[in-house]
Amino acid sequence: MAQVRVAGIAVDGAGQHVILLKPIDELPGSGSVLPIWIGQQEATSILIAVEGAPVPRPLAHDLMRRLLEASGSDVVRVEVVRIEEGTFYAVVTLSTPAGERVVDARPSDAIALASRTSAPIWVADAVMADAGVPDFLPEEDAAERLEEFKRFLDDIEPEDFGEPDETG
């Protein structure tokens, strides 16, 4: 397993949101990133958490965090554990008063929850090998990097990694 961070959220040529996960031990422009297509609400929720933006009312993932806190539970870690026919699968490991529990989750929800609880995010090596793409974005020129990445997103389709559905 590789520990990852949210490297960004983008919109592909078809207007679908893509979360980009990058191993924390890899430098920008090296190694790979894992793109996972997610829904607009989940993308917004993750961005709000990552940026620490205030919201007037709690979002669903804020509610999840508060419910866990109220029950005396903590998020230990989030793992993207496999990909099958283009669909990513994740689990959330919880520390509860009744002991450790592992709960099945969509990666987008798991990452949104991890982003609110500062829980580490991990990706199975096999998932990164199967669905990761080269991180060809150098750190130097941000404008050029953004344009190059937009061209990449315009040319890539979810089918290139198998057909995802919005379970990821």
N, C-alpha and C positions, 0 to 999 in steps of 0.2 A: 504494500500500500504506500502511496505517496501522499504526504500532506500537501494540501493546495490552499490557495487563496482566491478570492474573487478578483480576477484581473480586470473585469469590466463587463458591461452589458452593451450589446449592440443590436442593431436591427438589420436583418438581411435584405436582399433585393426584393423579396416577396412581402416585406413588412412584418416578418416574424421576429420575435425577440430571441436573442441568443445570449446565454450567460457563458462567460469564458473563465475557466478554472485553470490556474497556472501553479505547478509545483513550487512550493515556497523556497526550495533550494536551487532553483534555476534562475539565472539572470534574464532580464528582458532581452528579447531578440535571440535567445538560445533555447534549446530543448523544444518543448511542445506546449500547446494549450489544448484544453478539452472544451469544445463547444457543445452546449446542450440547449436545444430549442425549448423555450418555456413560454407560458402565457403572459399577456400584458400585465395582468394584476400581480402575478408573482414577480415579474421584472420590476415593477414599481415598488413592491414591498421590499425587495432585496436592495434596490437603490436607496430607498428611504433609510433602511437599517445601516447600510454601509456608510452613507454620508451623514448619519446621525441627524437627519432632518426631523423637525417636529411635525406631528400630525394632530389635527384638532380632536380626533376621536381615534381610539385604538383600531388598528387593522386586525385581520384574522390572526396573523402571526404574533401580534402583540398580545392578543387574547390567549393564544397558546402558551406564550411565555408566562403570562400572569397566572394562568391555571396551574402550570407546573410549579411556580413559586408558591402559590397558595396551598398546594398539596405537599410541599416540602421536597419537591423533586428538582433535579438539575439535569441539563443536557450535558452528557459527558463527551459525546462526539457524534459526528454525522459521517456516514460512509456511502459513497456511490459504489455499489458492490458488483453490479453486472450490467450488461447491455444485451438484450435479446431482440432480434429483428428490429433494431433501431430504437427500441424503448429502453430508457435507463431506469434502473431500480436503485433505491437507496434505503438505508435504515438509520434510525436515530437511536442511540444508546442513552438510556436514562438511568440516573441514580435516584431511586425512590425509597421511601421508608420501608417498603417491602422487598428491597434489594434491587439489583440491576435488572433492567428490562430493555429489550430490543424491540423497536416498533417499526414496521414497514412504512415507507413514506415515498412520495414523489420527490425526486431530487430538488425540484424548485422549492417545495415546501420545507424540506429538510434544510436547505441552504438559507432560506429566509429565516428559519428559526435559529440556526447556528449564528447567523449574522446579528441576531438580537441578543444572544446569550454568550457571545465570544467563545463558543465551542469550536474545537478544531474540525476541519473538514478534510476528509480523506477520500482518495479514489483508488480503487483496486488497480494493480499494475496491468491486469488483462484489459480493463476498460480503457486505460490510457493508451495501451498499445493498439487496441482495435479502433478507437474513435478519436484519439488525439491527432492534432495537426501540427506541423512545424510552426514554431513561433518565429516568423520571419520579420518581425517588426523591430527594427533597431531603435534604440533609446534616443539617439541624437536628435533627429528632426521630427518633432511631434506632428506638424502639419502633413508632411510627406507620409509619415507612418499612418496617419488616420486615412488619408486618401488611398494608400495602398491596401489597407485593411478593408475599406469600403469596396474597392474593386474585387477583392477576394470574396467578400460576402455577396456581391452581385453575381458572381460566377458559381458559387457553391450552392447546392441544394441539400435539404435534409436527407434526400434519398441517397446522397453520396455516402452516408454513414448508415444506411438502412432507413426505413420509414419510421420516424418517431411519431408517437401520438402525444397528446398533452398529458402523459403520465410522467413526464420527465421535465 
